């Protein structure tokens, strides 16, 4: 008797793999999220995170960056792994796992026409509409991870404009941690980190006297990081 050759791969069910991006931005003192309306069934027209199925020739990082490039026009986006979501019933369309990442974008740097073309919008976190599938869970998890990371690493600078004031920086960290901070203590703490470079320019948007502008000194940060410096804010 001739034994029939069994194709191990063909004998197993197939599933889809998606890449979903939780895209944070910061504007007008508010932490915001970039979302758009789902274009496929099920739940077509519902609000969704920025995402796509992985192509056969892509890894998850390539897929994430492809989608972000398509929507925002940006190549060099701060992108960090979050979690993989594998709940059997998470997608009514088919068995699908999602590899989620969170991205930080300077809200003045992206291609606004591209965002509008794809029907994407920035929503304040407090005003978010209901999201499709388990995307609300992803947002909650991403915010917790952002808080954890921002406490020990100055990733907040990825959300600020290139030049910023100390009050603007404080507004950002208050938005991330969702609590008020004492202005004097915050200024003292961030200046003690020795990663800010004071400029000879002022922002006079809110007062005639104005507030000095600063830049993030990445070289000094890297030196201190290598030395084991604690950046806790």
Secondary structure, 3 states (H helix, E strand, C coil): CCCCCCCCCCCCCCCEEEEEEEEEEEECCEEEEEEEECCCCCCCCCEEEEEEECCCCCCHHHHHHHHHHHHHCCCCCEEEEEEEECCCCCCCCCCEEEEEEEEEECCCCCCHHHHHHCCEEEEEHHHCCCECCCHHHHHHHHHHHHHHHHHHCCHHHHCCCCCECHHHHHHHHHHHHCCCCCHHHHHHHHHHCCCEEEEEEEECCCCCCCEEEEEECHHHHHHHHHCCCCCCC
